[in-house]
Structures are given as structure tokens and as C-alpha cells.
Amino acid sequence: MSGPLDPGAGGSLVGRGQELSRLQRLVNDARRSRSSAAVLRGAPGVGKTALLEQIGGLCPDFRVLWVRSSSRLSTLPLGALSVLLGPLTSYLDRLSAPHRAAVEGALRLGPPVEGEVALAAGVVALLRIAARERPLLLLLDDAHHLDDGSRAVLGFVGTQLQNDPIVAFVAVPDGIRLDTDFEQIRVEGLGFEDARAMLAQHGLGLGHDVLTELVRVTAGNPLAILESARSPQISDLVLNDHARVPRAAATRLVRAYAHQFAALSHVERRAAVLIACEQRLTVEMLAGALEPDDGAAVDPSGADTALARATVDALIARDVLVDGGLTLDLRHPLIRQAVLAIAEPDEQRHAHEALARALAAQGWSDAALWQRVAAATGPDDELSAAVAAHAEEGVRRQDRSQASRSFEQAAGLSTDRHSRAVLYLQAAVNATHVSTRAGALLQEAMREADTVALREEIALYRALIHSWDGVEPPHPGPVPVALAPLHAAVRAQLMMVQLRVDEVPEAQARLASLPPELAAHPVAALVPVAHGMLAYLTGELTAADLDAVRRPLPTHEDVQDSLASALLLLFVQDLPAARAALAHGRQTAERTGGLAALPWLTACEAWIDVESGDLTGGLRRATEAVELAPVYSGRLCHALAAMVRMRALVHGGTPFETAMAPVPVDAPPLMQVLLDQLRAADLASRGHADEAVRILDSLQRGMRGRGLGGPLPLGVATDLAESQLHAGRVLAAQRTARRVLDALGDGPPVHPLAATLGARCRVICSSAEELDAFVADVLDGGPGRENAWVNAFLTLLVATRVAAGGLRTAAAVETVRRHATTAADAFEQLQAPHWHERAAALRDRATAAGGLADTRDRFGLTARESQIADQVLTGATTATIAERLHLSEKTVEGYLTRVYRKARVRSRAELLVRLQGGADGGADELAAGG
């Protein structure tokens, strides 16, 4: 082939000023340590690779890292990542030991380290270290061919880089969807003038009519235009072949190459096909696969490289291969497509067979196996068994991602229907919480299943997949009696988030009937958690249930068991146990490659951060989970992450309606209850306690209608009692709190949430004198030890309850002032401005009332008259006082008259002056009038 293949090789790119301007803007952002990225989209040959090469040449101050991916490279575990990180190996010694071990294992410079999460963290650290010395420009061409492991790791890396001098540009063809929020740059075909200018750069020219028609039929595809213009049959190709030449640029490009490949010798053509079939081919490997013209047999382990080197030199001279590098590569991805399109099927199969022998001789057993798979012309049970064995090895290494892909490949090679169904099922089981393909693999398994027992097993896993999405499986069908206990275990989480308390008795009965032969089933590990979830709905949750949830944690192997345990423990505010479950889950995910579990783990960890007082860390984690959940984990995880993000924002002062934006409209009922509780808390913090009472009262009635018991409705009732207290409705608050205490019983609390609810309600129901007896135990050694928010709210609640009884004595004033001050400081540290303001206002009110207790005693007010006087101090009207104290307005007016007389004043304004420590401003007038 004569002349450069790249449309931009003859000079600067034509017609690409706008695209280059956008790329240069992002490069400049990276120079200012603002990481950026973009995806270039367009048809094959439209110039995406040329744009990447051009921008790489325009950035001499950047270290450019290239990955030219391909379908063959995608079969090698972490193949693309190895190519990308190869130039950075000199920085490995600067990594921490765990990070270095993970990266070296991926690059085959050390023993493999299990877990893609650890590898992803190591890659981020390596890129950052390298970027400190010189900014990095990452160029990923044909990114749709990235292997799953590289795609997962690089996708994670993209979410972590923010303030780093790193920029990444990714090229993909049309029709390929990348789950990323990178800037999108559409690369269109050239117009007539730009096409003529491009041809002129390469010393080519076409007549107006021919070029016009060529631009039209190729949609302006630069590479197709250039190669077609070089064809001796260009006029016939464009003007006289409309009926049978397809319009697609890629097809025309193959036609344009055909006459040039015809000029290659047998050995050159065979070498081109071999290189197209295996991207990471070296000269030595090529020598082991390349046969001479006489067709003599070659020993792959001892082949002479002279023929291979001469053939490579010839292909470089013809501009088929790139000159340089350890591995052999064609000049452009479209050449690879053209070579594979032109090569006959038998020619490709023969190449794959030769490569399998050559790679096996070089010790590349995995790559050799996949070449055997590519050489297969149909089902092959022996090959299927070999691939299945490779999958089993992945299971033993706990590399579930690789195991799932191998089981799927083995299923496609099997001739036996039953074996295909079993292999697809194994692929799906290993894909759970690893990739998003589990559902599709289960559908394939169901189509192939030929026995009732197998269909029932597949249906069980379909139910499991959908339960983690918070929805029913489509067409569930009747539950088989033999697997009924396992189906109940799977559905428990769905029942909990959907608040389906009416289904609990039947599910509990099924769980209780678990036979010994099912105890070893992988799904049976969920049974203790399912017991706890069902009991959570009915109010029957016991300490023994929670002990059963905590106790298996050190032994399970599946990340979903840890996640289910952590969710239940979070709903009862057992933060230490939830933290342990999540740590175990993350370790399991790292061992098994369970990147699809990361959004779940991150959302739950964010919840713990928020409850522990780390709003900044919780918001960061929750935002990350919100972004990743729709891609990896589905709607239920997205709803949980959005709810946790809202908690962080609302506690931090963001209005509820503003923070609500990312929450999905179809959030399950359990999440809706938690959101309504959050909305009521936000209103109470802003002084709208009456509105909070209305929301919580309606919510309480709705849960009563569902028949719910246990922590969730008791939590709503306690929130209602507290809001009633903030609204000045002391008696109503105490009635509500007593009902909660009756429901909790007199025994020791079953879980931390029960302890918190009991402490809050005891504070509301107690008098100021009774509070003194137990408040120290509640605040210093109670449920707030692990939860910073609980401790702050309890402290404020104590101050609010004492203040509601009246600031008539110096002891009451000091109690309110001390606890309100502590609460204000705590909320300030938690970065909760509205709760801080509320506590500070109560503190200031107590401080202002510091000298008033003796004055009130001097007035001789009764307890009810003192309550009325306290309400006057808040600025409440007669109607508001009547509503708060559950009195008629006429009764309030009667009390006010007696207070006026005892305080020797004639109006509310004068009473305020006297109560606030002013002179006996109306006394003389009152005496004179008497």
C-alpha cells in the first residue's frame, strides 16, 4: 500500500477545527489541574483516531498513553489496562505495598492479586503519581473493545479523578453506549470542499462529479474517501455501481482495499490475517504461526524468526503495519476490519488454529484457549469442557467476572441442551453483583432448560436478581414447594422495602420449613437475614434474630449476604455491626471482582458517615453511589443512595425540596417513609413544627392502615411526639410518647434504635424533676454513643422538654441553658445550621430568663398561670396558646386576666416588660386608678 493511511498524516486535519478546539479546551483544563474527559463518537473511518493522534501531537508537555483496543485484545484479562500502564512501570516503587502488588499483578510483573477494587485504587494512585511529574493524556481508541476488567477499572478511575492534571479522550463508533457523563463530541463526515482539500494534501484529485458522488455515498467518511480515491476503479466504484455497491463507508473501504491485498504474497497476506486475529502478537509468536509459501509445517516452539521479520518489514513498507513497538499492530482499526472482511472463513479459522498452537508454545495458555474458541466452526463439547474448566478455575480464584464470561462461552460451544442451561445458570450466578448481565444470562438459561427442577432453580435466581432491584420478577409463576423456603428468603428484602406486611405470616412459615438438604444451598445464607427483615415489619424482631444476622458474617462468601445484613442493621441503627458487615462485603467484592456491588456498599457506608456526623464524607460517597447505581446496581440501590444523599444535604441546611431533585419518583414505600420523616425534621428545624406534625400524623395513620409494627412506625410516632413538643403541644406529645413506651415494653432494648426511641420518649414524658434522675445516663452512656446525631437531638430534646415546663426556677433555667448550649455546639460541629440556630435560640432564651425566676415567684403565679406566661414570652396569640395547651380561648383569657392582676399590669405589652425583668411600669398607674 502506498502513501499514509491516516487522513491527517499528510498535514493538519482538514475540517476538524471545531472538534480540535473542544479537545484543546479540555487539555487546558487539565493543565490547571482540573481533570477532564470526552468521548468522540462517529462512524468507523470518520477520523476519530486521526483526532486523537492530532491532539496527542499538540501536547508536547503531556505524557501520552495510548490504547488501541480490538476484539482480540478484549479476550485477554486486563489486556487494555496492561497496554495503558506499561509506560508507567518506573513509578511502581512509589506506590503503597497493597497498591503496588495489585498493579504489578495486573501487569504480570508479580503474582496476581485478587480483586478489581484494589486494582482500581492502585491505578488511580499510579496515575496521580505520574501526573505530578508530567501531565497525562490518556487516549483510548475503539474503547468498545476494552475487556470487561479494563473497562470496569477505568470506569472507576474516571469517577475518582477530579483535581489532577489528567485528561482522557475515548473514541467509540456510533451505536455504542458508554455509561459515563464525559463530554460528548460528535465527529461528522467531511463536506465537498473539505474532502477536496484533504485529497490535495495527499497529492490526489478527482473530478467534481466523481468527488461529489463519492462524498455522498461515503457520507463524507475521510478514510473511505481517501482509500477509494486511490483505487484504479474509482470511477466505476462510484458512478457505475449504484445498484450493487452498499452505501456504508466501511463496506466501500473493504472494496477499496481488495485490489491492494490482491498484490500481497501468500506469506504477507497470511501474516496480515494473523496480526488482525491477535493484537498482542510479537515477532516470535508470528514466527510460530507463519507458514512459508511451500506450506511446510512449523514447530511453534522453535520457529525461525527470519521469515517473520522479513514479512513484517514488507508489510511496514506497504503501510499495513505500524513501525515500532514490541507488539505488531495494523496501522488503523479499519484495516483490521478490512483484513478480516476480505479473508475467507477458512483462512481465518486456519489463522486462529495456528495462533492457538503458537501461543500455547509461548506459555500463553489463556490466549491460546480463546484462539481455539475463535477457530471453532460450531459446537464443540471438548472445547466447551475446556472453557468450563477455565471458568471453574476462575471460581476457585474467586474471579467471578472472568468465571461468568467463561461459563457463557462454554454454554455457546456445548451441543447438549441441558449442559447449556446449566452453564448459562452458572454464568448468571457468578455475574450476580459482578455485572449487569445476570438477568440476560438467566433468560438464556430458562430458554435452554429441559427439566422442571432446573427451571425452578433458574426462577429462584431470577427472583433474587429482581429483589435487589426492588421489583417482582416478570411472570414469576407458582413457587415450587421444594424451594419455597429459599424463595421466601429471597423475597424478604422485597417485602421489607415494599412494606408488604400482609405477606409476612406465609413467608415466615416457609422459612421455618427449611429442610436440612437445602441448608447448603448458596441462597440459604440469606435465611437468618430474611427472618430479621420479616420480624422488622411486624414488630417481632428479637435480640436473637439480630445475633443470627451478625454471627455468620465472618464466614459468608457472597457479597449479597453482607449487604443484606448491613441493610437490616442500618435500619435498626446498629452502626458498629453494619460497619463490620460492609467491611466484610467490600473485602468479598474485591476478591470476586464484584464491581456491581460497589454502589450498594458505597451508599451504605455513606449512611454510616452521615449518622456518625461526617456530612462531607457521607455526601461525597452518596453522590458517587447515585452516579454509579443506575449503571451497575439498579433502581433500589439508586433510591437508597439518593435518600442518603438527601439526609446529608438536608442535615447540612439544604432545603428539602431542593435536595429532593435526584430521588427517583418510583422510590419504594420504605424509602418514601424515610423521606417523609426527613421532610418533617427539616420543617421542625426551620420553626414549622405544626406542619411537621401534620405530615407525621398522616404518615402514622397510613402505616397503621398497612398493619405495620416495630421500629418503623414507632420511629414515626416518636418523631411526631417530638414535633408536637416543639410546637408547644406538651400534653399531646406526652400521650404519643407514652404509646411508644408501652409498645417498646419494660425489658432491655432489642437494638440501638429501640434504645434511642425509648430515651426520646422518656424525656418527653418526664417532668423536669424526673429528668434530673436519668438524663446523665441517657446522654453520656445511652444510644448516642455511636450516633452523633442521636446524641445532639437528645440533648436538644432535654432542653426543649424542660423549657416547655416553664423557666420559673433558677434550676430549670440553668438546665435549659446548659443543654441548649451543648446541643448548639454539637449541631455546629455537625454542620447543621438550622438545628444549630434552633438550639442557640433556646440557649439565648434561657440566658435572658436567668434573672426572672424570683420575679415570677414574687408574682405568686400558679403552675398553669406560669405556663400561660411562658407562652406569652414566645409571642403566641391567645388562639395559639389555647391550641397548644388544649384549652378554650375563653379559659386562656381568664388565666391572662389573673396573671395581669398578680403582675400589676394592664396589657400584654406591659406583661412582657415585667416578665423580661423591666421596672414595675404600670404599678403606680394601677394604684392610682384604684
Order of alpha helices (4+ residues) and beta strands (2+ residues): alpha-beta-alpha-beta-alpha-alpha-alpha-beta-alpha-beta-beta-alpha-alpha-alpha-alpha-alpha-alpha-alpha-alpha-alpha-alpha-alpha-alpha-alpha-alpha-alpha-alpha-alpha-alpha-alpha-alpha-alpha-alpha-alpha-alpha-alpha-alpha-alpha-alpha-alpha-alpha-alpha-alpha-alpha-alpha-alpha-alpha-alpha-alpha-alpha-alpha-alpha
